[in-house]
Amino acid sequence: MLVDEAQTAPEVFDAVQSRYLGKGRLHHLRSKHGAEIDFIVEIDGQAIPVEAKWTERPRRDDARHVIAFLREQKNPAEYGFVVCRAPRPELLHEGVMAIPWFCL
């Protein structure tokens, strides 16, 4: 995680937590191999992976841990997100959408 991402992650955490408070649970995941998902929003029995990136131009590589998480789950969520500074939502991979911070 870059310094700018580390500074912004608490803002994303607060936004996600306040939006889903009482509707689900919020987690963080780091695998034994070092792969990390910044936020897992558990709601209605699904674990939705969310990565926070500082970029304005998200790429598929920014979603690699989200993609891996969705592939490895026995009952995967239908989608995952990369929250970033992009000007508009953008599909990065099947089931993985980059969304601007202001869409939270």
N, C-alpha and C positions, 0 to 999 in steps of 0.2 A: 504494500500500500504506500503510495506517495505521501509526502508531508501534507499536501493540500487535501488529499483524500482523508487522511487521518484527522485533520481539523474539521472536515465537513461531515464525517461519519456520525458524530453525535447529533447533528441536525437531522440527518436522515433517520436515525434511530428514534428521535423524539417525534418526528412527523409520522413515521410508521406506527409507533406505539400509540400515539394519540388517536390516530385514525381507526386502529383495530382494537383499542383497549376494550376489554370485555367481550370481544368477539373471537379471540384466539390467543395464541402465545407467540412470543418473539424469542428467537434463539440465535446463537452464533455457532458456526461449525468450523473446526480445523481437523482434517483427517490425520491419521498417523503418518501419512506421506507428506504432510505439509500443505496440501491443497486447502484453501479456505473459502468459505462463503460468509460474506459480511453479515447477512441477516437471513434467517429462515423464519418466515411468517407461517405459523401453523394455524390453519383455519378450516373448519368443516372437514377435518380429517386429512387434509392435504398439507404438505410441507412445500411452501413456495419460496424458492431461492431468490435472493436479491443481492446484487453486487453494487457497491458504490464506486464510481470512477470519476475522476476530475476532468476527463476529456470532453471536448466539444464535438469530436468526430469519433464516435465509438466504432470499434471493429469487432469482427467475430472473435478475435483473440481475447478481447475484454470479457467475453462471455464464456470462456473455456471452462471455468469451474462450474458455472451454472449449467452448461450443457452436460458436463460429466455427472453432476449431481442428479439431473433429471434422468439420465440414462441408467444410473446405478440404483435408483429407487425401485422397490418392488411394486409400489402403488404410486407412480409418479404424478406430480401435479401436471396440469395441462400446459403450464407456462411458467416462465421465470423472467426476471427483469434485471437490467443493468440501468441503474439510476445515474444520470450524468448531466453534463451541461449542454447536451444537444439541443438545438432550437425546436425540435419536434420529435414525436415518437418515430422509431425506425425499427423494422424487423432485422435482427442480426443473424438469426438462425431459426429454423422451425421451432416454434414454441418459446423463443427468447426475444423479448422486445426491449430496446433501449428507450427509456423515457426521461424527459427533462425533470430536474429537481422540482420544478413548479407543478408537476402533475401529481405529486404525492398527496 
